[in-house]
Amino acid sequence: MGASGLSMSALNGKHILLGVTGGIAAYKAAELTRQLKSRGAEMRVVMTEAAQAFVAPLTFQALSGNPVATHLLDPVEESAMGHIALARWAELVLIAPATADFIARLRAGLAGDLLSALCLASEAPLILAPAMNRAMWANPATQDNVRVLRERGIRLLGPEEGEQACGETGPGRMLEPVELCEALEGSFGDGSLAGLSVLITAGPTREPLDAVRYLSNRSSGKMGYALARAAADAGARVTLISGPVALMPPPGVEFVAVETAAEMHVAVLSRVHESDIYIGAAAVADYRPAEVAQAKIKKTAASLNLELTRTEDILAAVAGLSPRPFTVGFAAETDRLEDYARGKLAAKNLDMIAANWVGRPQGGFDRDENSLHVFWPDGERELPLADKSRIAIQLIELIAERFHAQDTTENPR
């Protein structure tokens, strides 16, 4: 959103204090400052000593339009208890990037530097955008610190997976500035899904073949988890039902772990009556072995014949309820994407379906990027290739738009 959209932004006139800590992602904080200002936010920036080794304070002063605070014992500022004044000025405190060291200091309640003291003294909502090496993020000490901070009501945005400055790939990348801005708009505004309950399925299912083997697919769950985070950021109460994946549930989301299609079917139908919107992003197995061997099947014969039976059609079951939630399906296709997606939309009487290609060089299963072609009975929209977290935000906004349009049509005021 550019400067022309200031009056429409929930950030217009809001006091946002941005804390910048010492990580390579500090360069993103400069663009974040610019984008928040373009949305009308009043900005103050506080930098740790390490952050100043990556980006000069003068950069943030020019972008924010205000002096940058850097020292706890500044003789001018602290003569008037400057850190307390900043803490009271802020309507929201965002730490971006939030390094592993700063997260640990925050968990311990330390106050030996300006930013830590300010966080301890502030009564405003506190949001962290973590950024660090993948091994540092996965370290049990960091994960324990994160768990404690979440329990205290501190919200985390990210991190996301991808290539890192150190050359490694994995979770630990700071969210992009535009994603953070959109999440903050949901924090101040009611959010496009405020007051609504959203049920989301994600990941694959596993259908056991014997004591050690199962049938499954390549779904990583990344799209469904990104949707859960985006829906929560839009103000919804989110329940995420997930098959086995190597991802952490988004903060503030009710999480239900399942393994088989039958377990997911039970979990969904026991909760869907409380939901306003259902998003079936899971890659549910279409078939299961007719019989499950109790012991490991030995490799004795030259070939092995398996009899498979259909699994429960969760999406059709939800769409067939009366009353039912606004129902969104997914279609992953290797050919004739539009034909199959529109056919599924009509056959299962869905409100919306999001279709994507799989088996191609870009997007699809087990990747960080995706593109979607979204259809509903009287319209369609394409979401070009982007990070799944970005695609998720766009899809959630489109779902909210269609949900509210349908609600207005059915319940005119």
Stockholm file with secondary structure:
# STOCKHOLM 1.0

chainA/1-413         MGASGLSMSALNGKHILLGVTGGIAAYKAAELTRQLKSRGAEMRVVMTEAAQAFVAPLTFQALSGNPVATHLLDPVEESAMGHIALARWAELVLIAPATADFIARLRAGLAGDLLSALCLASEAPLILAPAMNRAMWANPATQDNVRVLRERGIRLLGPEEGEQACGETGPGRMLEPVELCEALEGSFGDGSLAGLSVLITAGPTREPLDAVRYLSNRSSGKMGYALARAAADAGARVTLISGPVALMPPPGVEFVAVETAAEMHVAVLSRVHESDIYIGAAAVADYRPAEVAQAKIKKTAASLNLELTRTEDILAAVAGLSPRPFTVGFAAETDRLEDYARGKLAAKNLDMIAANWVGRPQGGFDRDENSLHVFWPDGERELPLADKSRIAIQLIELIAERFHAQDTTENPR
#=GR chainA/1-413 SS CCGGGGGGCTTTTCEEEEEECSSTTHHHHHHHHHHHHHTTCEEEEEECTTGGGTSCHHHHHHHHSSCCBCCTTCTTTGGGTHHHHHHHHCSEEEEEEECHHHHHHHHHTCCSSHHHHHHHHCCSCEEEEECCCHHHHHSHHHHHHHHHHHHTTCEECCCEEEECTTSCEEEEECCCHHHHHHHHHHHHSCCTTTTCEEEEEESBCCEESSSSCEECCCCCSHHHHHHHHHHHHTTCEEEEEECSCSCCCCTTCEEEECCSHHHHHHHHHTTGGGCSEEEECSBCCSEEESSCCSSCCCSCSSCCCCCEEECCCHHHHHHTCSSCCEEEEEEEESSCHHHHHHHHHHHTTCSEEEEEECSSSSSSTTCSEEEEEEEETTEEEEEEEEEHHHHHHHHHHHHHHHHHHHHHHHSCC
#=GC SS_cons         CCGGGGGGCTTTTCEEEEEECSSTTHHHHHHHHHHHHHTTCEEEEEECTTGGGTSCHHHHHHHHSSCCBCCTTCTTTGGGTHHHHHHHHCSEEEEEEECHHHHHHHHHTCCSSHHHHHHHHCCSCEEEEECCCHHHHHSHHHHHHHHHHHHTTCEECCCEEEECTTSCEEEEECCCHHHHHHHHHHHHSCCTTTTCEEEEEESBCCEESSSSCEECCCCCSHHHHHHHHHHHHTTCEEEEEECSCSCCCCTTCEEEECCSHHHHHHHHHTTGGGCSEEEECSBCCSEEESSCCSSCCCSCSSCCCCCEEECCCHHHHHHTCSSCCEEEEEEEESSCHHHHHHHHHHHTTCSEEEEEECSSSSSSTTCSEEEEEEEETTEEEEEEEEEHHHHHHHHHHHHHHHHHHHHHHHSCC
//
